[in-house]
């Protein structure tokens, strides 16, 4: 198969390569969020404020948007196996720079490299997955890959905080470096050749965005991620202030939230594989109902159950939208993946800003109201995307 021939899904799945992508996701997302639980010692050691240290997380998002939009047009016919391996090496280099950082500038340089890895890798996930498993196994493969997000959340928050107290924040980043190195070796051994797909230009990216059913779906990506993250961003203040949880109970709930998210990701792979359209359509009103019940404040036990449901439902969002790209845009999966990553980062940043103002002036009731509104808009966009796809192609997605 040459570089200009559209890739055909294999007849037999390459599960070892899929699990190596899972490890790549785990390594990337853990590295992205490790500073969240280590801001204070990092700031003290580098002689900066905690706010400045927090920009190390923000910078990752900025560079991930740029990387996601530029990867497909600039990579050309380069074998995607080489790109995936390059991202794993850059991940290890990024964490090494942070671990060695003598000053703030070096810290930011290391985090900028990580942002390039995050955006580029996520934009490749749908197209690479299509070349590793048959179409029938795609939802399952995507659920395995995205389970790395849940595992990384558990690793990067409570575990990195605990290890930071024991061995220091720099050694936590050295451990992250070792994880990236292990990922590189694994992928080097098991990852097959991944020929580039044709048409990865800026002109084709703009043409893709002008397609009505694609534009509706991209709107669904913005509103679904926004509806989830507007509450997730302020989950800890809700648990601490509104539910008055003690520190030990808070840690337990956060851990349970991560586990629920992991379970939801696994369930998403099974359910989307059998009832793709129904599941993608109805998960958003489920978010809206959960937000309305949280708004009603039905008591501690019910609220905690709804928080865990929130984490479980999120598993359907990344798996569902990646499957949407792979099913409907298999020949332009890299372009669509890049656009979706950029829109996801935009959505997360937008609701973090809007949610912060809302929380300060209205409180959690305002946060839940935004979550309801965004979730219903996402449902409308999903319905439009599915309906327009049938009208324009003559077949269901």
Order of alpha helices (4+ residues) and beta strands (2+ residues): alpha-alpha-alpha-alpha-alpha-alpha-alpha-alpha-alpha-alpha-alpha-alpha-alpha-alpha-alpha
